[in-house]
């Protein structure tokens, strides 16, 4: 064989090899990016659901605490189950806000029952909202997840 046929053949083979490698690398990068994005979305939706469940149950207990004393300790079973799941995955600021929320709810149960007017005044004057700090911490974390930090 002479060099006039070998050089174009080697060049063609190298070009095909480089083209195939570029396609493989591009496909891998694309798949990896999609997987990371899907995982982030799954985490975001899972935490939104968990935090929403906590807020729903805590809200129910706050309203109940205004007009009832703590008659049965099992009133907190569902909320403690949810906070246990929060402990498994949430960062420290969210967890500490959830624990503070539970403590505030327990303190509300210890106070005398309130009338509707007393509840209204408590919200106006004292900014009585045990769930607020938890909601703010959750929002911050969910925004960080959504932005990919």
N, C-alpha and C positions, 0 to 999 in steps of 0.2 A: 504494500500500500504506500501511496505517496502522501506527502504532507498536505496536499491540496484537498484530499478527501477526509483525512483524519481531523484536521482542525475544525472544519464546519460540523462534523459529526459530534466531536467533543463539545463544541459550543452549543449545539442544539440540545445535547443531553444535559449539560449544565443549566441551560435556560429552562428546560422542563423541570429539572430538580428544584431550582430556585422558585419557579412559579408554583410548584406543588407545595413547597415548604411555606411560602407566603400565604397560600390559601389555608393550609392547616393552622398556621399561627393565628391568622385573622379569625378563623372559625372558633378556635379555642378561646381567644380573648373575648369574642362576642358571647359565647356560651358562659364564660366565667362571669362577665358583667351581668348577664341576665340572671344567673344564679344568685349573685350577691344582692341584686335588686329584689328578687323574689323573696329571699330570706329576710331582708330588711322589712319588706311589706308584711310578711307573715308575723314577724316580731311586733311590728307596729299594731296590727289588728288584734293580736292576742293580748297585748298589754292594754289597748283601749277597752277591750271587753272586760278584762279583769278589773281595771280601775273603775270602769262604769258600774260593775257589779258591786264593788266596795261602796261607791258613792250612793247607789240606790239603797243598799242595806243600811248604811250609816244615816242616810236621810230619814229613813223609816224610823230608826231608833231615836234620832234627835226629836222628831215630832212626838213620838210616844213618851219620851223622857219629860217633855213639858207638862204632861198631864197624868203621869203615872210614876209610882216609885218602882224600884227594881224588886219585883215580887218573885221572879224566878231567874236564877243564874243562867239557865239555858237560853235566855233571851239573846245572849251574845254568841251562841254557838256558830251560827252562819257567818257572822262578822269575823270571828276568830279563825274560822276555816279559810276565809278569803285572805286575811292578813298572813296566814301561814303560806299561802301560795304567792303572795307578794314578796315575802321574805326569800323565796327561792330565786326570784329573778330581778327584783327591782333594785335600783341603786339606793345608797344610804339616805339621801335627802327624801326620797319618796317613802321609804320605810319609816323614817323617823316622823314624817308628817302623818302617816297613817296611825302610828302608835299614839301620837299626840291627839289625834282626832278621837280615838277610842277613849283615851283618858278624859277628854272633855265631855264625851257622851256619858261616861260613868259618873262624872261630877254632876252633870245635869240630873241624872236619876237620883242623886243624893239630895238635891235641893227640893224644897216644897213644890207641890204642883202649882202651875201658873195658869192664870186666866188668859183668855185671848188678848185682852188689852195689855196684860203684863208681857206677853210674848211679843206683841207688836212693839212695845216700848223697848224691850231688850234688844230687838233687832235694830231699832233706830239709834239708841243711845250707846249700847255696848258693842255694837257691831258683832252681835252673837252669831257666829257662823263657824261651827267646829270643822266643817268640811272645806272651807276656803283654802287654807294652807296646803292641804292635801291636793286639791284641784290644781293649784298653782304649780306645785312640784311635779305633778303628773304632766301638765301641759308643757313645762320646760323640757322634761325628759322626752316626751313624744315628739316635740319639735326637733330635738337633737337627733333622734332616730330617723325622722323623716328627711332631715337634711344630710344624713349620712355621716355624721360626726362619730 
